[in-house]
Amino acid sequence: MREAVASALAELARRDERAADMARLALGTLAPDGEIQRLNQHAVQRFCWYELPMRFQNSADDRLFAVRSLGHLFQLLKLNRYAQVCSASETATLLALYDADHTAGLAMYERLMWESGVEPPDLPELTWGTAVGDMELHARRETAAALELAISLGDIRPGKRGWRPAQERFARSFLTQPDHRGLSHLDRIREERVRAWISSSAHPHRQRLWPLVGQIIAGADVPRGSVAAMAPLQRLLDLAADGITLTQIGYISPGVVRQMCEDFGWSTSPEPPRSETDATQIIALHQVLRTMRAVRRSGRRLELTRRGQQLRDDPEALWQAATETLCRTGGIEQAAAETLLGLLLGRSPQGLGSHARRGISDAEAAEQVLTESGWRPMEPPVAAGRHAAAHRRTADTASDQVRAMVMAVGWLLEALGLVCGNDSDGRRELTPPGRAFAVACLHKSAVAPRAVV
């Protein structure tokens, strides 16, 4: 193929030496090794519609000349599909738009890529990231090439009715097809993401999760006990469908709190509870529903959102949403959840060893892991004078921030019946559905796409 490229460039130089030089430079970016058989439509489109405009930001004429020169080279090489990308009226319009409005140019680039059909679509099981490893980069390139072939064979017809579902089905089938080692592109992407997630230097607390790496990569299916575990969340969603009365400062009404505690047999202090603040179970459930945007406050009422209505009608989706939410909050809250779930998974009889120190509570054990990993609460400045005592109390409160975050995660697990045993001496264990929940939470956090910041 290199000989064919050299011959085509020589022919183009006889016609227009400057065009040949420009085409040589462009092709050198697209195929540095000269192996044009590895080119695909996605790469050509990205070069013409994004990379080249970034390179020639101050010269619209140079951009257009480079694209047309590359198109002439593709014609000589009989790569007509790629030549059409270069000569398309949309390409000329886009290159001119960058000068008038760069943001509009980027928006048009993204639209054209999507409309072409060769842009690998996001799937429920895989959202493509912007900060990617080698495996994901390779999988995306291969998927784009496979989509191009499917389009050329007529299996996918961009712009025609039903083409997007067809594209998604094809991409899913391609990404989940196992190779000779029994691993699919999706398997390799997930493993790459999980290993990068655990080894992140910005999150040293995850180093203790390495014994669980296999479980985190594999994830966990929705267990049989999921409906029973989600029952408290389901009840709150049912109540929110009719509207839950809130107190003036936004707590769930005492009547609802007492009824739920009675129905689910929850112990509170005092008993019966006087408000939401007396029932840690309600605090945890209310918070997780807010975090997953299933409910919202409207005046003095807690109401379902559209997402909440969808989750209310689908218990399995509610489980998936809960597992996705717990370890995707960011900051110390996410670190607390990851650490506690890791401690509990390691402690279980089926686990691979225990990281917890028996004799202290789970909250204390997780707090030690987090503080040893570098997490620190924000301490207020030291004060003197008549306000010194108040400042000391504030400092004491700040020093408990990490532990409080861990305890909040424990409250949710208890409310959902996912743990059993005594927390005071670090002897709580996950139930079978609890293990599935914990693994799913860590898996979904670990395989989530990373973005370039």
Helices and strands as residue ranges (DSSP letters): H 2-15, H 17-30, G 36-38, H 41-46, I 47-51, H 52-55, H 60-76, H 80-87, H 89-100, H 102-116, H 134-152, H 163-176, H 185-198, G 204-212, H 213-218, H 226-229, H 231-242, E 244-245, H 254-264, G 276-278, H 280-291, E 295-298, E 301-304, H 306-312, H 315-326, H 331-347, H 362-372, G 385-387, H 388-399, H 401-415, E 419-420, E 429-430, H 432-447
